[in-house]
């Protein structure tokens, strides 16, 4: 059996369900034939077969061979192949399956792109060959009639095939143009086909031509493909562009084609052209589109207003929107023109269809894009020009406010029972619509004198007595939309006072069963968005807090997300308004138990409430005043931990773990909430109480018996982690508690004595759950102890260092846990900067083990580890410089001695990386310690760098001894200068061998 016969049999099996189990093996065998020297013959045999599926694989095989073996074709072979391709194409008869036509078109396009023999007069040869039902050689094309005459003689099928090929050719050449300069030569050949292609499309577009809708659709798509290519590549060739631009008026007529199958792709073409290639359209084209939109398409859309789900109307609305967005600047600056008025009126009326956006009205989703663009352009104009110079401002402001009034009722959500019946896509579109309107309202509000907030507040307060909750939600949502652009002018302050000071929050709370969750969420968002206003007007805090606590206490278990949102809002509000809330702290502490026992209560809500209360406690005027309320919170934590221990003793390990973890997470939230406000933030409402705090009084309280007792209770709570069964999350929380105090600059309840942190860290081993969190806490401890005001704690830091060193020893290879290794390097780096005497205090073997660990990080494959290890040695080398050595604290082993011992391994790690092991992105980092080594210790550097370059294990065979010596001489001669980086990059590229240069 020949290879061609084998290929045909394999295709039969591939399409036979009985052989489905072996399909992958059959495909592999077929591919072997396709890629072999027998592939050409197999393709011919398959194309000559009567079976459509086999014909398809024949064309596919030719495509595969062209892509693989194009370089092996000489001119004669390429010419013969082209003739065969055209012959197979024109031999198709009796309406063959579209996939055969498509595959042959695609294969011929592949030939056009890949052939070594340029295929000139491509479209004309295909058209003439279709006319002759045989291959017409290039040298015979001139003997045939003009293309325009030949096209009129083609049958419907052959006309379709000609247009289809013309389209596929344009699409494939466009795709090839992105592949690189090797395909740039195709442009001139392809451009030479423009005349024949334009003649072909002109014939189909001509109203007098009677062709099937299928051919008309193909012509539209063909035109789209040619325009896309020409616009991207022929902007400087008006002649070639003009040939296609001449077709636009005829294409415009297809916008009103009686067949929707033709109309839809035409609309899509013009939408894309208006949005992305508008300069392709000429002045007359735009005038025609304007007339069509205003006098025909617009009225047709409005006539269908009750049915804005009609696909044709939805498509037309996209066209109207795209046209409106294109001329938006003219609509604004020429607002007094009649045509502008007609367009604005049309776009206003397209918003007024009945029903809900997405579910009943798709048109509004498209038209909204215009109104957002319209508002943005006006806002930008107002920003760039004085208001009194904008003559059209009053009119366009009226346009926007009319749109706002139309949008507000369209934003109203359906009842939950109705929305639950919507499909997922419509729900997503509905939400996307509301998000877009949020942007629109925000832009409108940025325009002077819209009085948007005042008007919306009037609407809200008028709807409130009616208890039309869904209507109210829309208005509150709209008010939230404009929060970012609100300026607290007198007018806006009065409006917000009227809203927040109304019965809004009380009514929502007291009608809990009837009020939809959507409104409750909108009210919470209102509190978040306007918290700065509430902070300046603390008289509004009580009803807001009552509202939030009511939701926490009454939300059913199946609506837990609503209660979570309330807890989050409560924390944010209490944190930002902490000073104003100190008089209400007692009431809030009393409300806390009820909120924590609600049907939907969970640990997350508890954490947020604890953080909220702690932030208010932090704002109390004296440290003594903070003690009692803080102890009450700690008491809640202790009760939970006692319950966890009792549950543990009863043998219920999982519940014990959950209770203990939750309690520690709440304690961590208290630690975060009670932190002092950052010194970098200036509180404009402050009376400078914090600035006038007496540091001595603060210190005395937290170092006195009462303060120390509170700290001891917190530390005892942390120790619960020793008893929990699987304390992973609990360990994270415990570390968060410790870090809360380490961030403080003044004494406080969470600022424990250093020994408390040391004791906690000293229990850690590689097997300790969340060991990364513990090492991270050790890093924070070093930073805390490195402040200028902190005493030098040699013993405490040594204890922490020994524990981290033990973890490094237990970890072994940094690759076993790169994240943990990176934290260890971070700790060493911090220690090196502030506690080098501690770093170099252990025995020689222990120091050697630590430094070897860092070097192992440098030779590994983790980029961040390598970068951090390089930074460590760069710092160490800088400290070992004789010029700075005198400024260091006394060390058991001088840094220079350490470097002398490790110059060899360090040099080898650097050189082997530079010699080809490193990635391109790592070279800059590796140059840092290399430059520092050469600068601070040139003698050591010369000895060990040269030895490493000549080491038998050097990773690259692309450089010889001469290149290595030249490299070493250049690096040493530069003495650590910036040019070292350039030299290293060049040497790395030489060693890699796969690149000609670093760049």
ZAMARGU-4260 file (C-alpha; in steps of 0.2 Angstrom, whole numbers, plus 5000, padded with zeros to 4 digits):
<rodrens>
0) 5000/5000/5000 | 5007/5017/4995 | 5009/5031/5007 | 4995/5040/4998 | 4983/5025/5000
5) 4989/5023/5019 | 4984/5042/5022 | 4967/5040/5014 | 4964/5024/5025 | 4969/5033/5040
10) 4957/5048/5037 | 4943/5035/5035 | 4947/5028/5051 | 4949/5044/5060 | 4931/5049/5054
15) 4924/5031/5059 | 4917/5030/5076 | 4922/5012/5077 | 4940/5018/5078 | 4937/5032/5091
20) 4947/5023/5105 | 4963/5024/5094 | 4961/5041/5087 | 4976/5048/5094 | 4987/5035/5087
25) 4979/5036/5070 | 4982/5055/5071 | 5000/5052/5074 | 5002/5040/5060 | 4993/5052/5048
30) 5005/5066/5054 | 5020/5056/5050 | 5015/5054/5032 | 5010/5072/5031 | 5027/5078/5037
35) 5037/5065/5026 | 5043/5067/5008 | 5027/5057/5003 | 5016/5071/5010 | 5014/5080/4993
40) 5008/5065/4984 | 4997/5060/4998 | 4989/5077/4997 | 4986/5076/4979 | 4978/5059/4981
45) 4967/5065/4995 | 4961/5080/4985 | 4957/5069/4970 | 4945/5059/4981 | 4926/5060/4980
50) 4924/5060/4999 | 4923/5078/5006 | 4932/5073/5023 | 4946/5066/5013 | 4947/5081/5002
55) 4948/5092/5017 | 4963/5082/5024 | 4971/5084/5007 | 4971/5103/5008 | 4976/5102/5026
60) 4991/5091/5021 | 4996/5104/5008 | 4995/5118/5021 | 5006/5108/5033 | 5019/5104/5020
65) 5020/5122/5015 | 5023/5128/5032 | 5036/5115/5035 | 5045/5113/5018 | 5043/5130/5010
70) 5062/5132/5010 | 5065/5116/5000 | 5054/5122/4985 | 5063/5129/4970 | 5054/5140/4958
75) 5048/5126/4946 | 5041/5116/4960 | 5032/5131/4968 | 5024/5136/4951 | 5018/5118/4949
80) 5011/5118/4966 | 5002/5134/4963 | 4994/5127/4948 | 4989/5111/4957 | 4981/5122/4971
85) 4971/5133/4959 | 4966/5117/4949 | 4959/5109/4964 | 4950/5124/4969 | 4941/5128/4953
90) 4937/5109/4951 | 4925/5110/4965 | 4907/5108/4959 | 4890/5104/4965 | 4890/5115/4980
95) 4904/5106/4990 | 4904/5108/5009 | 4910/5125/5015 | 4924/5117/5025 | 4932/5111/5009
100) 4931/5129/5001 | 4937/5137/5017 | 4952/5125/5018 | 4957/5127/5000 | 4956/5146/5002
105) 4966/5145/5017 | 4979/5133/5009 | 4980/5145/4994 | 4983/5160/5006 | 4996/5150/5015
110) 5005/5147/4998 | 5004/5166/4995 | 5012/5169/5011 | 5025/5155/5011 | 5030/5153/4993
115) 5048/5157/4987 | 5040/5162/4970 | 5030/5178/4972 | 5012/5175/4967 | 5007/5191/4957
120) 4989/5194/4950 | 4983/5182/4963 | 4965/5187/4963 | 4964/5189/4945 | 4971/5172/4942
125) 4959/5164/4953 | 4944/5173/4945 | 4950/5169/4928 | 4952/5151/4932 | 4935/5150/4940
130) 4928/5157/4924 | 4938/5145/4913 | 4935/5130/4925 | 4954/5127/4923 | 4970/5134/4928
135) 4974/5150/4918 | 4993/5152/4918 | 5000/5169/4922 | 5006/5173/4905 | 4988/5170/4898
140) 4979/5181/4910 | 4981/5196/4898 | 4971/5187/4884 | 4956/5186/4895 | 4942/5199/4897
145) 4943/5212/4910 | 4939/5206/4928 | 4923/5216/4928 | 4917/5207/4913 | 4922/5190/4919
150) 4914/5192/4936 | 4897/5194/4928 | 4898/5177/4919 | 4902/5167/4935 | 4889/5156/4943
155) 4883/5159/4961 | 4894/5146/4968 | 4909/5152/4959 | 4906/5170/4963 | 4905/5165/4981
160) 4921/5156/4980 | 4930/5171/4972 | 4924/5182/4986 | 4928/5169/5000 | 4946/5168/4993
165) 4948/5186/4993 | 4942/5188/5011 | 4953/5173/5017 | 4968/5180/5008 | 4966/5197/5017
170) 4963/5190/5034 | 4978/5178/5033 | 4990/5192/5026 | 4984/5203/5040 | 4989/5189/5053
175) 5006/5186/5044 | 5010/5205/5045 | 5012/5203/5064 | 5024/5189/5063 | 5040/5199/5058
180) 5049/5208/5045 | 5052/5192/5035 | 5034/5194/5028 | 5035/5213/5024 | 5038/5209/5006
185) 5020/5203/5004 | 5013/5220/5006 | 5017/5226/4989 | 5011/5210/4981 | 4995/5210/4991
190) 4992/5229/4987 | 4993/5225/4968 | 4978/5214/4970 | 4967/5229/4977 | 4960/5234/4960
195) 4953/5216/4956 | 4947/5214/4974 | 4938/5231/4973 | 4930/5226/4956 | 4924/5210/4964
200) 4916/5218/4979 | 4909/5232/4968 | 4900/5220/4958 | 4892/5211/4973 | 4888/5228/4982
205) 4879/5235/4966 | 4861/5236/4969 | 4858/5230/4951 | 4867/5213/4955 | 4856/5200/4960
210) 4865/5188/4971 | 4861/5178/4986 | 4862/5185/5004 | 4876/5172/5007 | 4887/5181/4994
215) 4882/5198/5000 | 4887/5193/5018 | 4903/5187/5011 | 4906/5203/5002 | 4904/5213/5018
220) 4916/5202/5028 | 4928/5203/5013 | 4927/5222/5013 | 4930/5222/5032 | 4945/5212/5030
225) 4953/5223/5017 | 4949/5239/5026 | 4957/5232/5042 | 4973/5228/5033 | 4973/5244/5022
230) 4970/5255/5037 | 4984/5247/5046 | 4997/5248/5032 | 4992/5260/5018 | 4989/5276/5027
235) 5003/5284/5016 | 4996/5277/5000 | 4980/5287/4996 | 4978/5279/4979 | 4976/5261/4986
240) 4965/5267/5000 | 4954/5276/4988 | 4950/5260/4979 | 4942/5253/4995 | 4935/5270/5001
245) 4925/5271/4984 | 4916/5255/4990 | 4910/5263/5007 | 4894/5272/5000 | 4888/5255/4993
250) 4892/5246/5009 | 4882/5260/5018 | 4866/5255/5008 | 4868/5237/5015 | 4864/5244/5032
255) 4846/5244/5027 | 4847/5227/5018 | 4830/5218/5019 | 4840/5202/5025 | 4845/5203/5043
260) 4859/5190/5039 | 4867/5204/5028 | 4862/5219/5038 | 4870/5213/5055 | 4888/5210/5048
265) 4886/5227/5039 | 4881/5236/5055 | 4896/5227/5064 | 4908/5233/5051 | 4903/5251/5053
270) 4902/5250/5072 | 4920/5244/5072 | 4925/5257/5059 | 4918/5271/5068 | 4926/5266/5084
275) 4943/5260/5078 | 4946/5266/5060 | 4935/5282/5058 | 4948/5291/5047 | 4945/5278/5034
280) 4928/5286/5032 | 4927/5301/5021 | 4917/5317/5024 | 4903/5311/5012 | 4902/5294/5021
285) 4900/5303/5038 | 4886/5314/5031 | 4877/5299/5024 | 4878/5290/5040 | 4872/5305/5049
290) 4857/5306/5038 | 4854/5288/5040 | 4855/5288/5059 | 4844/5304/5061 | 4831/5300/5048
295) 4830/5281/5046 | 4838/5271/5058 | 4834/5282/5073 | 4815/5282/5070 | 4815/5263/5066
300) 4823/5260/5083 | 4810/5272/5092 | 4796/5263/5083 | 4801/5247/5091 | 4803/5255/5109
305) 4792/5242/5118 | 4803/5228/5111 | 4821/5233/5114 | 4827/5215/5114 | 4825/5214/5095
310) 4842/5209/5088 | 4841/5221/5074 | 4837/5236/5085 | 4850/5231/5097 | 4863/5231/5083
315) 4856/5248/5076 | 4858/5255/5094 | 4877/5250/5093 | 4878/5260/5077 | 4870/5275/5084
320) 4881/5275/5099 | 4897/5273/5089 | 4892/5287/5078 | 4887/5298/5093 | 4904/5294/5102
325) 4914/5299/5086 | 4906/5316/5084 | 4904/5319/5103 | 4915/5335/5102 | 4905/5342/5088
330) 4889/5338/5097 | 4895/5348/5112 | 4903/5363/5102 | 4889/5364/5089 | 4875/5360/5101
335) 4864/5374/5092 | 4864/5364/5075 | 4848/5355/5071 | 4857/5339/5067 | 4865/5340/5084
340) 4848/5342/5092 | 4841/5327/5083 | 4856/5316/5088 | 4854/5321/5106 | 4835/5319/5106
345) 4837/5302/5098 | 4850/5296/5112 | 4839/5303/5125 | 4823/5294/5119 | 4833/5278/5117
350) 4834/5278/5136 | 4816/5278/5139 | 4810/5260/5134 | 4800/5251/5147 | 4807/5236/5158
355) 4823/5232/5166 | 4840/5235/5158 | 4848/5218/5151 | 4832/5208/5155 | 4820/5219/5145
360) 4831/5232/5137 | 4847/5229/5128 | 4848/5245/5119 | 4851/5256/5135 | 4867/5246/5138
365) 4874/5252/5122 | 4868/5270/5123 | 4875/5272/5140 | 4892/5271/5132 | 4888/5288/5123
370) 4882/5297/5138 | 4897/5292/5148 | 4908/5299/5134 | 4897/5314/5133 | 4899/5318/5151
375) 4918/5315/5151 | 4920/5327/5137 | 4911/5341/5145 | 4920/5338/5162 | 4936/5339/5153
380) 4931/5355/5144 | 4926/5363/5160 | 4942/5358/5168 | 4952/5366/5154 | 4943/5382/5151
385) 4935/5395/5161 | 4917/5392/5164 | 4911/5409/5157 | 4920/5405/5140 | 4910/5389/5137
390) 4894/5396/5128 | 4886/5379/5127 | 4888/5374/5145 | 4870/5378/5150 | 4862/5368/5136
395) 4873/5352/5138 | 4871/5353/5157 | 4852/5352/5154 | 4855/5337/5142 | 4865/5328/5156
400) 4852/5332/5169 | 4838/5325/5158 | 4848/5309/5156 | 4851/5308/5175 | 4832/5309/5178
405) 4829/5296/5165 | 4842/5284/5172 | 4837/5284/5190 | 4821/5274/5188 | 4830/5263/5176
410) 4842/5259/5190 | 4829/5252/5201 | 4831/5233/5204 | 4817/5221/5202 | 4810/5212/5217
415) 4822/5198/5222 | 4809/5184/5217 | 4809/5191/5200 | 4828/5194/5198 | 4831/5176/5204
420) 4823/5170/5187 | 4835/5180/5177 | 4849/5170/5168 | 4867/5173/5174 | 4872/5184/5159
425) 4857/5196/5162 | 4862/5198/5180 | 4880/5201/5175 | 4874/5214/5162 | 4863/5222/5175
430) 4877/5224/5187 | 4889/5231/5173 | 4875/5243/5169 | 4874/5250/5187 | 4893/5251/5187
435) 4893/5261/5171 | 4880/5273/5178 | 4891/5275/5193 | 4905/5282/5182 | 4892/5293/5172
440) 4885/5301/5188 | 4902/5304/5195 | 4907/5313/5179 | 4891/5324/5179 | 4894/5329/5197
445) 4911/5336/5192 | 4902/5349/5181 | 4898/5365/5190 | 4880/5369/5195 | 4872/5352/5192
450) 4866/5352/5210 | 4866/5333/5209 | 4868/5329/5227 | 4855/5342/5233 | 4842/5335/5220
455) 4845/5317/5224 | 4843/5321/5243 | 4827/5329/5240 | 4821/5313/5230 | 4827/5302/5245
460) 4818/5312/5258 | 4802/5313/5248 | 4803/5294/5245 | 4807/5289/5263 | 4789/5291/5270
465) 4782/5280/5257 | 4793/5266/5262 | 4796/5262/5243 | 4812/5253/5248 | 4818/5248/5231
470) 4815/5266/5224 | 4825/5272/5239 | 4839/5260/5236 | 4841/5268/5219 | 4843/5285/5226
475) 4855/5280/5239 | 4865/5271/5227 | 4865/5286/5216 | 4871/5297/5230 | 4885/5284/5234
480) 4891/5285/5215 | 4896/5303/5217 | 4905/5303/5233 | 4922/5304/5225 | 4918/5320/5217
485) 4909/5328/5231 | 4916/5345/5238 | 4909/5349/5255 | 4902/5366/5250 | 4888/5374/5261
490) 4875/5367/5249 | 4882/5349/5249 | 4884/5350/5268 | 4866/5355/5270 | 4860/5341/5259
495) 4870/5328/5268 | 4864/5334/5285 | 4846/5333/5278 | 4849/5315/5273 | 4859/5308/5287
500) 4850/5318/5300 | 4833/5311/5293 | 4824/5295/5299 | 4834/5285/5286 | 4844/5274/5297
505) 4830/5272/5310 | 4817/5268/5297 | 4828/5255/5289 | 4832/5247/5306 | 4814/5247/5313
510) 4807/5239/5297 | 4819/5226/5297 | 4808/5212/5290 | 4802/5222/5275 | 4818/5231/5270
515) 4828/5223/5256 | 4846/5218/5259 | 4850/5229/5244 | 4845/5244/5253 | 4854/5240/5269
520) 4870/5237/5259 | 4867/5254/5250 | 4865/5262/5267 | 4881/5254/5274 | 4890/5260/5258
525) 4883/5278/5262 | 4891/5277/5279 | 4908/5272/5271 | 4908/5284/5257 | 4903/5299/5268
530) 4913/5294/5284 | 4923/5310/5283 | 4907/5321/5284 | 4901/5310/5298 | 4917/5313/5307
535) 4915/5332/5306 | 4897/5330/5312 | 4898/5318/5326 | 4880/5321/5331 | 4875/5309/5317
540) 4885/5295/5324 | 4872/5288/5336 | 4858/5283/5324 | 4871/5276/5312 | 4879/5265/5325
545) 4862/5259/5331 | 4858/5255/5313 | 4874/5245/5311 | 4872/5236/5328 | 4854/5232/5324
550) 4859/5223/5307 | 4872/5213/5317 | 4860/5208/5330 | 4845/5203/5319 | 4852/5197/5302
555) 4847/5179/5299 | 4860/5165/5297 | 4857/5164/5279 | 4862/5182/5276 | 4879/5181/5284
560) 4887/5192/5271 | 4876/5207/5276 | 4881/5206/5294 | 4899/5204/5289 | 4897/5220/5279
565) 4889/5229/5294 | 4904/5223/5305 | 4917/5230/5292 | 4908/5246/5291 | 4907/5248/5310
570) 4926/5245/5311 | 4930/5258/5298 | 4918/5271/5305 | 4924/5268/5323 | 4942/5269/5317
575) 4940/5286/5308 | 4928/5294/5321 | 4937/5287/5336 | 4939/5303/5346 | 4921/5308/5343
580) 4915/5291/5350 | 4924/5291/5366 | 4909/5298/5376 | 4899/5283/5369 | 4911/5270/5373
585) 4901/5263/5388 | 4885/5261/5377 | 4895/5253/5363 | 4902/5240/5375 | 4885/5236/5382
590) 4878/5234/5364 | 4893/5222/5360 | 4886/5206/5368 | 4869/5207/5359 | 4878/5210/5342
595) 4890/5195/5345 | 4875/5184/5349 | 4865/5187/5333 | 4859/5173/5322 | 4873/5176/5309
600) 4887/5180/5321 | 4904/5173/5317 | 4922/5175/5321 | 4925/5188/5307 | 4911/5200/5314
605) 4918/5197/5331 | 4936/5203/5325 | 4929/5218/5317 | 4919/5223/5332 | 4934/5221/5344
610) 4945/5231/5332 | 4931/5245/5332 | 4930/5246/5351 | 4949/5245/5353 | 4951/5260/5341
615) 4939/5270/5352 | 4949/5265/5368 | 4965/5271/5359 | 4957/5288/5358 | 4954/5290/5377
620) 4963/5304/5384 | 4974/5295/5397 | 4982/5278/5398 | 4973/5275/5415 | 4956/5278/5406
625) 4961/5264/5393 | 4964/5251/5406 | 4946/5247/5412 | 4937/5245/5394 | 4953/5236/5388
630) 4952/5224/5402 | 4933/5221/5398 | 4938/5216/5380 | 4952/5205/5386 | 4940/5197/5398
635) 4929/5192/5383 | 4945/5184/5375 | 4949/5175/5391 | 4932/5167/5392 | 4933/5161/5375
640) 4950/5153/5378 | 4944/5145/5394 | 4930/5137/5384 | 4943/5132/5371 | 4953/5123/5385
645) 4938/5115/5392 | 4933/5109/5375 | 4950/5102/5373 | 4950/5093/5389 | 4934/5085/5384
650) 4943/5078/5369 | 4935/5089/5355 | 4950/5094/5346 | 4943/5103/5331 | 4930/5114/5341
655) 4944/5118/5353 | 4956/5123/5339 | 4942/5134/5331 | 4938/5143/5347 | 4956/5146/5352
660) 4960/5152/5335 | 4945/5164/5334 | 4950/5171/5351 | 4968/5175/5346 | 4962/5182/5330
665) 4951/5194/5340 | 4965/5198/5351 | 4976/5202/5336 | 4962/5214/5330 | 4962/5222/5347
670) 4980/5225/5345 | 4978/5232/5328 | 4964/5243/5333 | 4973/5250/5348 | 4988/5255/5339
675) 4992/5274/5339 | 4988/5283/5323 | 5003/5285/5312 | 5014/5300/5315 | 5014/5303/5296
680) 4996/5308/5296 | 4991/5325/5302 | 4973/5325/5309 | 4966/5342/5305 | 4952/5340/5318
685) 4964/5336/5332 | 4966/5347/5347 | 4984/5340/5349 | 4980/5329/5363 | 4992/5316/5356
690) 5005/5329/5353 | 5004/5334/5371 | 5004/5317/5379 | 5017/5315/5392 | 5028/5301/5387
695) 5034/5299/5405 | 5016/5297/5411 | 5013/5284/5397 | 5028/5275/5401 | 5025/5275/5420
700) 5007/5267/5418 | 5012/5253/5407 | 5027/5249/5417 | 5018/5250/5433 | 5009/5235/5441
705) 4992/5239/5434 | 4999/5240/5416 | 5010/5226/5418 | 4996/5215/5424 | 4986/5219/5408
710) 5001/5214/5397 | 5004/5198/5407 | 4986/5193/5404 | 4988/5196/5385 | 5004/5186/5385
715) 4995/5172/5394 | 4982/5172/5380 | 4995/5170/5367 | 5002/5155/5376 | 4986/5145/5371
720) 4994/5140/5355 | 5005/5127/5365 | 4989/5117/5369 | 4979/5118/5353 | 4979/5102/5342
725) 4983/5110/5325 | 4988/5128/5329 | 4992/5135/5311 | 4980/5150/5310 | 4981/5152/5329
730) 5000/5154/5327 | 4998/5167/5313 | 4986/5177/5325 | 4999/5175/5340 | 5012/5182/5329
735) 5001/5196/5323 | 4998/5201/5342 | 5017/5202/5345 | 5020/5212/5329 | 5006/5224/5334
740) 5016/5230/5349 | 5033/5230/5339 | 5026/5243/5327 | 5022/5255/5341 | 5035/5269/5346
745) 5028/5272/5363 | 5024/5261/5378 | 5006/5253/5377 | 4996/5237/5382 | 5004/5227/5367
750) 5021/5234/5369 | 5028/5219/5379 | 5045/5217/5387 | 5057/5211/5375 | 5059/5194/5384
755) 5041/5190/5380 | 5044/5190/5362 | 5061/5181/5364 | 5053/5167/5374 | 5039/5165/5361
760) 5052/5164/5346 | 5064/5153/5356 | 5051/5139/5355 | 5051/5138/5337 | 5058/5124/5326
765) 5056/5119/5308 | 5041/5108/5312 | 5032/5122/5321 | 5016/5127/5312 | 5017/5143/5302
770) 5036/5144/5305 | 5036/5158/5292 | 5026/5169/5303 | 5037/5167/5318 | 5053/5171/5307
775) 5043/5186/5301 | 5040/5191/5319 | 5059/5189/5322 | 5062/5201/5308 | 5050/5214/5316
780) 5059/5212/5333 | 5076/5216/5325 | 5068/5232/5317 | 5060/5237/5333 | 5076/5235/5343
785) 5086/5244/5330 | 5077/5261/5333 | 5089/5275/5339 | 5079/5276/5355 | 5080/5258/5359
790) 5094/5251/5370 | 5107/5238/5362 | 5100/5221/5368 | 5114/5209/5364 | 5108/5195/5375
795) 5090/5195/5369 | 5095/5197/5351 | 5107/5183/5352 | 5094/5171/5359 | 5083/5175/5344
800) 5097/5173/5332 | 5102/5156/5339 | 5084/5151/5335 | 5083/5157/5318 | 5100/5149/5314
805) 5093/5133/5321 | 5079/5134/5309 | 5091/5137/5295 | 5101/5122/5300 | 5085/5111/5301
810) 5079/5118/5284 | 5096/5113/5275 | 5094/5116/5257 | 5086/5133/5254 | 5077/5125/5239
815) 5067/5115/5252 | 5057/5130/5256 | 5062/5146/5247 | 5049/5157/5256 | 5056/5152/5273
820) 5074/5154/5267 | 5070/5171/5261 | 5063/5176/5278 | 5079/5170/5286 | 5090/5180/5274
825) 5079/5195/5278 | 5082/5192/5296 | 5101/5191/5294 | 5101/5207/5283 | 5092/5217/5297
830) 5104/5209/5310 | 5119/5213/5299 | 5114/5232/5298 | 5111/5235/5317 | 5118/5220/5326
835) 5133/5214/5317 | 5141/5210/5334 | 5127/5198/5337 | 5129/5190/5320 | 5147/5187/5322
840) 5146/5182/5340 | 5143/5162/5339 | 5157/5150/5336 | 5167/5149/5320 | 5158/5134/5314
845) 5141/5142/5317 | 5145/5158/5308 | 5152/5147/5294 | 5135/5137/5293 | 5125/5153/5292
850) 5136/5161/5278 | 5136/5145/5269 | 5117/5145/5269 | 5117/5162/5261 | 5129/5156/5248
855) 5118/5141/5245 | 5104/5154/5242 | 5115/5163/5229 | 5118/5147/5219 | 5100/5141/5219
860) 5086/5144/5206 | 5075/5155/5216 | 5077/5173/5209 | 5071/5182/5225 | 5083/5172/5236
865) 5097/5175/5225 | 5094/5194/5225 | 5092/5194/5244 | 5108/5184/5246 | 5118/5196/5235
870) 5111/5211/5245 | 5117/5203/5261 | 5135/5200/5255 | 5135/5217/5247 | 5131/5225/5264
875) 5144/5213/5273 | 5158/5218/5261 | 5154/5236/5264 | 5155/5234/5282 | 5172/5225/5280
880) 5179/5239/5271 | 5194/5246/5281 | 5188/5263/5280 | 5172/5259/5289 | 5178/5245/5301
885) 5182/5257/5315 | 5164/5263/5316 | 5157/5245/5320 | 5154/5239/5337 | 5167/5226/5344
890) 5164/5209/5336 | 5171/5192/5342 | 5176/5189/5324 | 5181/5205/5313 | 5170/5206/5297
895) 5187/5206/5287 | 5192/5189/5294 | 5175/5182/5290 | 5176/5188/5272 | 5194/5181/5271
900) 5188/5164/5275 | 5173/5165/5263 | 5180/5174/5249 | 5183/5158/5239 | 5165/5151/5240
905) 5158/5168/5237 | 5169/5171/5222 | 5164/5154/5215 | 5146/5157/5218 | 5147/5174/5209
910) 5158/5168/5194 | 5148/5152/5191 | 5132/5162/5190 | 5140/5175/5179 | 5147/5160/5169
915) 5130/5155/5163 | 5120/5148/5178 | 5111/5165/5181 | 5096/5171/5172 | 5097/5187/5162
920) 5086/5196/5175 | 5098/5191/5189 | 5114/5199/5183 | 5111/5216/5190 | 5110/5209/5208
925) 5125/5198/5206 | 5135/5213/5201 | 5132/5221/5218 | 5143/5210/5229 | 5155/5208/5214
930) 5158/5226/5214 | 5159/5228/5233 | 5172/5213/5233 | 5183/5221/5221 | 5182/5238/5228
935) 5184/5234/5247 | 5196/5218/5245 | 5205/5219/5228 | 5219/5207/5233 | 5206/5194/5239
940) 5196/5197/5224 | 5210/5194/5211 | 5215/5178/5219 | 5198/5170/5221 | 5190/5177/5205
945) 5204/5170/5194 | 5204/5153/5203 | 5185/5152/5201 | 5186/5156/5182 | 5199/5142/5180
950) 5190/5130/5191 | 5186/5113/5181 | 5167/5115/5187 | 5165/5132/5177 | 5148/5129/5169
955) 5151/5136/5151 | 5162/5128/5138 | 5159/5143/5126 | 5174/5153/5133 | 5192/5148/5134
960) 5206/5153/5146 | 5210/5169/5136 | 5192/5176/5137 | 5192/5172/5156 | 5208/5181/5159
965) 5202/5196/5149 | 5186/5196/5159 | 5195/5195/5176 | 5207/5209/5171 | 5193/5221/5165
970) 5183/5218/5181 | 5198/5220/5193 | 5204/5236/5183 | 5187/5244/5185 | 5189/5243/5204
975) 5170/5241/5207 | 5165/5255/5195 | 5148/5255/5186 | 5156/5249/5170 | 5158/5232/5179
980) 5140/5229/5175 | 5142/5231/5156 | 5158/5219/5157 | 5148/5206/5166 | 5133/5206/5155
985) 5145/5204/5139 | 5154/5190/5148 | 5137/5181/5153 | 5131/5182/5135 | 5147/5175/5129
990) 5146/5161/5141 | 5128/5157/5137 | 5131/5155/5119 | 5113/5157/5114 | 5113/5175/5113
995) 5124/5187/5103 | 5124/5200/5116 | 5115/5204/5133 | 5104/5217/5125
</rodrens>
